[in-house]
């Protein structure tokens, strides 16, 4: 597939304006959070993804396996400076390219603690302006002062130790003068240190970010060679991450995840049962096919491609363009073709049950094969966006939400709620109620409808084991 842009996740380590002046053809995005590498890989089909800065604490950090997944797609993945250096040090054996001194010191063990690259910063509206200083910057600056003869080794070690003892948001170069006074340095030398810390900052994170930009410009033009790709094992948890954390964009600009699309379809699409049945069938075929006949051959994949093209009314040569419009990456295309190929060998079986959200990928493929993916994505994303504009205070009861949703949409109450939730893999009553709440909110936003009180006896009996433990959106 066509290689897209070079994507760089960048925040406080280097100003975006300066980075763009060095690498104008690249796409610069805010610091990476969990799922952002997966989303960038799928949405932009990039030539490379570079992680310089990333989030942590309040937002989950970039997941190691999403880095390996991107490399498996043939995307060059680089890291430096901050979160990128940490992930590169942890993933360099699997193909991630580390750049710079901080990365080198992490690999060698000279730097052992993650907090040495951590700092606090403002948001995107203020250009991710640093609000504290990274320990690597403080240490390098103090060592620079020592090399210039402004400090002896004992004084430098004491100043560095005082900064290290602080919680990372409280570390600042501006506190060096007060620290110096505390360890007994005289006033004249304190003033010299103040000027040094202000005008002679040594910033390894910035230097490494600049080195990464140069490395991106020198990357090979093509994709990562197949023999150099790590071969990611698709566990249930990682499949759930792909479904719940990767954001796709509808043609009208709204965002939604594949998991939310499936949940939307469960409550709103008349053919949900048929799509779900086909998804289960394909999941079963893939699971059993490896035991009966092994992986599909090239001939079987070619036949599958032909069958899919005929079903969609497309020429085979036009399939790749279609796959791009329905959010399929290289691996996703293979999975779609493999499912069709295995269906030529096998029939339905009990193996179609999935766990941890693995059904999402096959459900999305079933929509794609019906040429309904874009329609459902647009509707689900628009509903999510509309619902965000509505707040019910107090929150209506689940019974009221369910009754209102049914009255507005014609959705039928299941006879057995536990069986319905389990069979359709909707997680729990708590998770299902989010779908009802979203539906009712969106109807209110679009049509001004309210929440109805049940006018008949409606009993909901369900044993709720709680939501699946993934982040979701």
C-alpha positions as CSV (number, residue, x, y, z in Angstrom):
1,X,0.0,0.0,0.0
2,X,1.1,3.6,-0.6
3,X,3.4,5.0,2.1
4,X,2.1,8.1,3.7
5,X,3.8,10.8,5.7
6,X,6.4,10.8,8.4
7,X,4.6,11.3,11.7
8,X,6.2,12.7,14.8
9,X,4.7,12.9,18.2
10,X,6.2,16.0,19.8
11,X,5.5,18.2,22.8
12,X,7.8,20.1,25.2
13,X,11.1,18.6,24.0
14,X,11.2,20.9,20.9
15,X,8.9,23.7,19.6
16,X,6.7,22.5,16.7
17,X,7.6,25.5,14.7
18,X,11.3,24.8,14.9
19,X,10.7,21.1,14.1
20,X,8.6,22.0,11.0
21,X,11.3,24.3,9.8
22,X,13.7,21.4,9.8
23,X,11.4,18.7,8.5
24,X,8.6,20.6,6.7
25,X,7.2,17.5,5.0
26,X,6.5,15.7,8.3
27,X,3.2,15.6,10.2
28,X,3.6,16.7,13.8
29,X,1.1,15.5,16.5
30,X,0.8,16.1,20.2
31,X,2.6,13.8,22.8
32,X,1.5,10.2,22.2
33,X,-0.9,8.5,24.5
34,X,-1.9,4.8,24.5
35,X,-3.6,4.0,21.2
36,X,-2.2,7.0,19.3
37,X,0.5,5.0,17.5
38,X,-2.2,2.4,16.5
39,X,-4.5,5.2,15.3
40,X,-1.8,7.0,13.3
41,X,-0.7,3.7,11.7
42,X,-4.2,2.9,10.6
43,X,-5.4,6.4,9.7
44,X,-2.4,7.8,7.8
45,X,-0.5,4.6,6.6
46,X,2.7,6.5,7.4
47,X,6.2,5.9,6.1
48,X,7.5,6.3,9.7
49,X,6.3,7.1,13.2
50,X,8.6,8.9,15.6
51,X,7.9,9.2,19.3
52,X,9.7,12.1,21.0
53,X,7.2,13.0,23.8
54,X,4.4,11.0,25.3
55,X,1.8,11.2,28.1
56,X,1.7,9.4,31.4
57,X,0.1,9.6,34.9
58,X,-3.4,10.9,34.0
59,X,-3.4,9.4,30.5
60,X,-2.1,5.9,29.8
61,X,1.2,5.8,28.0
62,X,2.1,4.3,24.6
63,X,1.7,0.6,24.8
64,X,4.8,-1.4,23.8
65,X,2.8,-3.8,21.6
66,X,1.4,-1.0,19.5
67,X,4.9,0.0,18.6
68,X,5.7,-3.6,17.5
69,X,2.3,-3.7,15.6
70,X,3.3,-0.6,13.6
71,X,6.7,-2.1,12.7
72,X,4.9,-5.3,11.6
73,X,2.9,-3.1,9.2
74,X,6.2,-2.0,7.6
75,X,6.3,1.4,9.3
76,X,9.7,2.7,10.6
77,X,9.3,3.5,14.3
78,X,11.9,5.8,16.0
79,X,12.2,7.2,19.5
80,X,14.3,9.7,21.3
81,X,14.5,12.3,24.1
82,X,11.6,11.4,26.4
83,X,8.9,8.7,26.2
84,X,10.4,7.9,22.8
85,X,13.8,7.1,24.3
86,X,12.2,5.0,27.0
87,X,10.1,2.9,24.5
88,X,13.1,2.6,22.1
89,X,15.3,1.3,24.9
90,X,12.6,-1.3,25.7
91,X,11.8,-2.2,22.1
92,X,15.1,-1.9,20.2
93,X,15.5,-5.7,20.1
94,X,12.2,-5.8,18.1
95,X,13.0,-3.2,15.5
96,X,12.3,0.2,17.1
97,X,15.2,2.7,16.3
98,X,16.6,4.6,19.2
99,X,18.2,8.0,18.6
100,X,20.4,10.2,20.9
101,X,22.3,10.2,24.1
102,X,19.3,9.7,26.4
103,X,18.4,6.5,24.5
104,X,22.1,5.4,24.6
105,X,22.3,5.9,28.4
106,X,19.0,4.1,29.0
107,X,20.3,1.0,27.0
108,X,23.7,1.1,28.8
109,X,22.2,1.5,32.2
110,X,23.7,4.9,32.9
111,X,20.1,6.1,33.3
112,X,17.8,3.7,35.2
113,X,14.9,5.8,36.3
114,X,12.0,6.8,34.0
115,X,11.4,10.0,36.0
116,X,14.7,11.4,34.7
117,X,13.0,12.5,31.5
118,X,9.7,13.4,33.0
119,X,8.4,17.0,33.3
120,X,5.1,18.9,33.4
121,X,4.0,21.1,30.6
122,X,1.2,23.3,29.3
123,X,-1.3,22.1,26.7
124,X,-1.3,22.5,23.0
125,X,-2.8,25.9,23.0
126,X,0.4,27.2,24.8
127,X,2.7,25.1,22.6
128,X,3.4,22.5,25.3
129,X,5.5,25.0,27.2
130,X,7.5,23.2,29.9
131,X,6.4,24.0,33.5
132,X,9.3,22.2,35.1
133,X,12.7,20.9,34.0
134,X,13.6,17.3,33.3
135,X,16.2,15.8,35.6
136,X,18.5,15.0,32.6
137,X,18.5,18.7,31.7
138,X,19.3,19.8,35.3
139,X,22.1,17.2,35.7
140,X,23.7,18.1,32.4
141,X,23.5,21.8,33.2
142,X,25.0,21.4,36.6
143,X,27.8,19.1,35.2
144,X,28.4,21.8,32.6
145,X,28.9,24.3,35.4
146,X,31.3,22.0,37.1
147,X,33.3,21.5,33.9
148,X,33.5,25.3,33.5
149,X,35.0,25.5,37.0
150,X,32.0,27.1,38.7
151,X,31.5,24.1,41.0
152,X,33.7,21.4,42.6
153,X,32.6,17.8,42.3
154,X,31.2,17.6,45.8
155,X,29.0,20.7,45.2
156,X,27.8,19.5,41.9
157,X,26.9,16.1,43.4
158,X,25.0,17.8,46.2
159,X,23.0,20.0,43.9
160,X,22.1,17.1,41.6
161,X,21.1,15.0,44.7
162,X,18.8,17.7,45.9
163,X,17.0,17.9,42.6
164,X,16.8,14.1,42.4
165,X,15.1,14.0,45.8
166,X,12.2,16.2,44.6
167,X,9.1,14.9,42.9
168,X,9.6,15.5,39.2
169,X,7.1,18.4,38.8
170,X,9.1,20.3,41.4
171,X,12.4,20.0,39.6
172,X,13.6,23.4,38.2
173,X,16.8,25.0,37.1
174,X,15.5,28.1,38.7
175,X,15.9,26.5,42.1
176,X,19.7,25.9,41.7
177,X,20.6,29.3,43.3
178,X,18.6,28.6,46.5
179,X,20.0,25.1,46.6
180,X,23.5,26.5,46.3
181,X,22.9,28.8,49.2
182,X,21.6,25.9,51.2
183,X,24.8,23.9,50.8
184,X,26.9,26.9,51.8
185,X,28.0,28.5,48.5
186,X,28.7,32.2,49.0
187,X,26.5,34.9,47.5
188,X,28.9,35.9,44.7
189,X,29.2,32.4,43.4
190,X,25.4,31.9,43.8
191,X,24.9,34.8,41.5
192,X,27.3,33.4,38.9
193,X,25.4,30.1,39.1
194,X,22.1,31.9,38.6
195,X,23.4,33.5,35.4
196,X,24.9,30.2,34.2
197,X,21.6,28.3,34.7
198,X,19.8,30.9,32.8
199,X,22.1,31.3,29.8
200,X,24.0,28.0,29.5
201,X,21.2,25.4,29.7
202,X,22.3,22.0,28.5
203,X,19.2,20.3,27.1
204,X,19.8,16.7,26.1
205,X,16.1,16.2,25.2
206,X,16.2,19.0,22.7
207,X,19.4,17.8,21.2
208,X,18.1,14.3,20.8
209,X,14.9,15.5,19.3
210,X,16.9,17.4,16.7
211,X,19.0,14.2,16.0
212,X,15.8,12.3,15.5
213,X,14.5,14.7,12.8
214,X,17.8,14.2,11.0
215,X,17.4,10.5,11.2
216,X,13.9,10.6,9.8
217,X,15.2,12.5,6.8
218,X,17.7,9.8,6.2
219,X,15.4,6.8,6.4
220,X,15.1,4.4,3.5
221,X,12.3,5.4,1.1
222,X,10.5,2.1,1.3
223,X,8.9,0.1,4.1
224,X,10.6,-2.0,6.8
225,X,11.8,-5.2,5.2
226,X,9.5,-8.2,6.0
227,X,12.4,-10.1,7.5
228,X,13.0,-7.3,10.0
229,X,9.5,-7.2,11.3
230,X,8.8,-8.7,14.8
231,X,5.7,-10.7,14.1
232,X,3.2,-9.6,16.7
233,X,1.1,-12.2,18.5
234,X,-2.5,-11.0,18.5
235,X,-3.6,-11.8,22.1
236,X,-7.2,-11.2,23.2
237,X,-6.2,-8.1,25.3
238,X,-4.4,-6.5,22.3
239,X,-7.3,-7.2,20.0
240,X,-9.5,-5.4,22.6
241,X,-7.0,-2.5,22.6
242,X,-7.3,-2.3,18.8
243,X,-11.0,-2.2,19.0
244,X,-11.4,0.2,21.9
245,X,-8.5,2.6,21.6
246,X,-8.0,3.1,17.8
247,X,-10.1,6.1,16.6
248,X,-11.3,6.2,13.0
249,X,-12.8,9.2,11.4
250,X,-16.1,9.4,9.4
251,X,-16.3,11.2,6.1
252,X,-18.0,14.1,7.9
253,X,-15.1,14.5,10.4
254,X,-16.6,12.8,13.5
255,X,-14.5,10.2,15.5
256,X,-15.4,6.8,16.8
257,X,-13.8,3.5,17.7
258,X,-14.6,0.1,16.1
259,X,-15.9,-1.1,19.5
260,X,-18.4,1.8,19.7
261,X,-19.4,1.2,16.1
262,X,-20.4,-2.4,17.0
263,X,-22.2,-1.3,20.1
264,X,-24.1,1.3,18.1
265,X,-25.0,-1.3,15.6
266,X,-26.3,-3.7,18.3
267,X,-28.9,-1.1,19.3
268,X,-29.7,0.6,16.0
269,X,-29.0,-1.6,12.9
270,X,-31.7,-4.0,11.7
271,X,-29.2,-6.4,10.2
272,X,-27.0,-6.5,13.4
273,X,-27.9,-10.2,14.0
274,X,-26.9,-11.2,10.5
275,X,-23.6,-9.2,10.6
276,X,-22.8,-10.7,14.0
277,X,-23.5,-14.2,12.8
278,X,-21.2,-13.7,9.8
279,X,-18.5,-12.3,12.1
280,X,-18.7,-15.3,14.4
281,X,-18.6,-17.6,11.4
282,X,-15.4,-16.0,10.2
283,X,-13.8,-16.1,13.6
284,X,-14.6,-19.8,13.9
285,X,-13.2,-20.4,10.4
286,X,-10.0,-18.7,11.2
287,X,-9.6,-20.5,14.5
288,X,-10.2,-23.9,13.0
289,X,-8.5,-23.3,9.7
290,X,-5.0,-23.3,11.3
291,X,-5.7,-26.8,12.5
292,X,-7.3,-28.1,9.4
293,X,-5.1,-27.3,6.4
294,X,-3.0,-24.6,7.9
295,X,-2.7,-21.0,6.8
296,X,-4.3,-20.0,3.5
297,X,-2.0,-20.4,0.5
298,X,-1.3,-17.6,-2.0
299,X,-3.7,-19.3,-4.4
300,X,-6.5,-19.3,-1.8
301,X,-5.8,-15.7,-1.0
302,X,-6.0,-14.7,-4.7
303,X,-9.3,-16.6,-5.0
304,X,-10.6,-14.8,-1.8
305,X,-9.7,-11.5,-3.3
306,X,-11.6,-12.4,-6.5
307,X,-14.7,-13.5,-4.5
308,X,-14.7,-10.3,-2.4
309,X,-14.3,-8.1,-5.5
310,X,-17.3,-9.9,-7.1
311,X,-19.4,-9.5,-4.0
312,X,-18.7,-5.8,-3.8
313,X,-19.2,-5.3,-7.5
314,X,-15.6,-4.0,-8.0
315,X,-12.7,-4.9,-10.2
316,X,-9.9,-6.8,-8.4
317,X,-7.5,-3.9,-9.2
318,X,-9.8,-1.5,-7.3
319,X,-9.9,-3.5,-4.1
320,X,-6.9,-1.8,-2.4
321,X,-8.5,1.6,-2.9
322,X,-11.7,0.3,-1.3
323,X,-9.8,-1.2,1.6
324,X,-8.3,2.2,2.3
325,X,-11.7,3.9,2.5
326,X,-12.9,1.3,5.1
327,X,-9.9,1.7,7.5
328,X,-8.0,-1.4,6.7
329,X,-4.2,-1.6,7.1
330,X,-1.9,-4.2,5.7
331,X,-2.6,-6.7,8.4
332,X,-6.3,-6.0,8.3
333,X,-6.4,-6.7,4.6
334,X,-4.7,-10.1,5.2
335,X,-7.1,-11.0,7.9
336,X,-10.1,-10.2,5.7
337,X,-8.7,-12.2,2.8
338,X,-7.7,-15.1,5.1
339,X,-11.2,-15.2,6.5
340,X,-12.7,-15.4,3.1
341,X,-10.1,-18.0,2.0
342,X,-10.8,-20.2,5.1
343,X,-14.5,-20.1,4.4
344,X,-13.9,-21.9,1.2
345,X,-12.6,-24.8,3.3
346,X,-14.8,-24.8,6.4
347,X,-18.3,-24.4,7.7
348,X,-19.7,-22.9,10.9
349,X,-18.4,-24.4,14.2
350,X,-18.6,-23.7,17.9
351,X,-15.2,-22.1,17.7
352,X,-16.7,-18.8,16.8
353,X,-16.9,-17.6,20.4
354,X,-14.5,-14.8,21.1
355,X,-13.2,-13.2,24.3
356,X,-12.0,-9.8,25.3
357,X,-13.5,-8.0,22.3
358,X,-11.8,-10.0,19.6
359,X,-15.1,-10.1,17.7
360,X,-14.8,-6.4,16.8
361,X,-12.4,-6.9,14.0
362,X,-14.5,-9.5,12.3
363,X,-17.7,-7.5,12.9
364,X,-16.0,-4.5,11.2
365,X,-15.0,-6.8,8.3
366,X,-18.6,-8.1,8.0
367,X,-19.8,-4.5,7.7
368,X,-17.1,-3.8,5.1
369,X,-18.2,-6.8,3.0
370,X,-21.8,-5.5,3.1
371,X,-20.5,-2.1,2.0
372,X,-22.1,-0.7,5.2
373,X,-18.9,0.2,7.2
374,X,-18.8,3.9,6.2
375,X,-22.6,4.3,6.9
376,X,-22.4,2.7,10.3
377,X,-19.2,4.6,11.2
378,X,-20.7,7.9,10.3
379,X,-23.9,7.2,12.2
380,X,-22.1,6.0,15.3
381,X,-19.6,8.8,15.3
382,X,-22.4,11.4,14.8
383,X,-24.4,9.9,17.7
384,X,-21.3,10.0,19.9
385,X,-20.6,13.7,19.1
386,X,-24.3,14.7,19.6
387,X,-24.5,12.9,22.9
388,X,-21.5,14.8,24.3
389,X,-23.5,18.0,24.0
390,X,-26.2,16.8,26.4
391,X,-26.1,16.4,30.2
392,X,-28.9,14.8,32.2
393,X,-29.0,15.9,35.8
394,X,-29.7,13.6,37.6
395,X,-28.8,10.7,35.4
396,X,-31.9,8.8,34.4
397,X,-32.3,5.2,35.7
398,X,-31.3,2.4,33.4
399,X,-34.9,1.3,33.2
400,X,-36.0,4.8,32.0
401,X,-33.2,4.9,29.5
402,X,-34.0,1.4,28.1
403,X,-37.7,2.2,27.9
404,X,-37.0,5.5,26.2
405,X,-34.6,4.0,23.7
406,X,-37.1,1.2,22.8
407,X,-39.9,3.8,22.4
408,X,-37.8,6.0,20.1
409,X,-36.2,3.3,18.0
410,X,-38.5,0.2,18.1
411,X,-35.7,-1.8,19.6
412,X,-37.1,-5.0,21.2
413,X,-36.5,-6.0,24.8
414,X,-34.7,-9.3,25.1
415,X,-36.3,-12.2,27.0
416,X,-33.1,-13.0,28.7
417,X,-30.8,-10.1,29.4
418,X,-27.8,-12.2,30.5
419,X,-28.0,-14.3,27.4
420,X,-28.4,-11.2,25.2
421,X,-25.4,-9.5,26.7
422,X,-23.2,-12.6,26.6
423,X,-24.3,-13.7,23.1
424,X,-23.6,-10.2,21.6
425,X,-20.5,-9.7,23.7
426,X,-21.6,-6.4,25.1
427,X,-19.6,-6.9,28.3
428,X,-22.0,-6.0,31.1
429,X,-25.3,-4.3,31.9
430,X,-23.3,-1.3,32.9
431,X,-21.6,-1.1,29.5
432,X,-24.8,-1.7,27.7
433,X,-26.5,1.1,29.6
434,X,-23.9,3.5,28.2
435,X,-25.2,2.7,24.8
436,X,-28.8,3.4,25.9
437,X,-27.7,6.7,27.5
438,X,-25.8,7.8,24.4
439,X,-28.9,7.0,22.2
440,X,-31.3,8.9,24.4
441,X,-28.9,11.9,24.7
442,X,-28.4,12.0,20.9
443,X,-32.2,11.9,20.3
444,X,-32.5,14.8,22.7
445,X,-29.8,16.7,20.8
446,X,-31.3,16.1,17.4
447,X,-35.0,16.1,18.1
448,X,-35.5,17.6,21.6
449,X,-37.0,14.3,22.9
450,X,-36.9,13.7,26.7
451,X,-36.7,10.7,28.9
452,X,-39.9,8.7,29.3
453,X,-41.2,7.0,32.4
454,X,-42.1,3.4,31.8
455,X,-45.9,3.0,31.3
456,X,-45.9,-0.7,31.7
457,X,-44.2,-3.2,34.0
458,X,-40.7,-3.8,32.7
459,X,-38.5,-6.1,34.6
460,X,-34.7,-6.3,34.0
461,X,-33.0,-9.2,35.7
462,X,-29.3,-9.3,35.0
463,X,-26.1,-10.4,36.8
464,X,-23.6,-7.7,36.2
465,X,-20.0,-8.7,36.5
466,X,-18.7,-5.3,35.7
467,X,-17.1,-3.8,32.6
468,X,-14.2,-5.3,30.6
469,X,-10.9,-3.7,31.8
470,X,-9.8,-1.8,28.8
471,X,-9.7,2.0,28.4
472,X,-12.3,2.4,25.6
473,X,-13.7,5.6,24.2
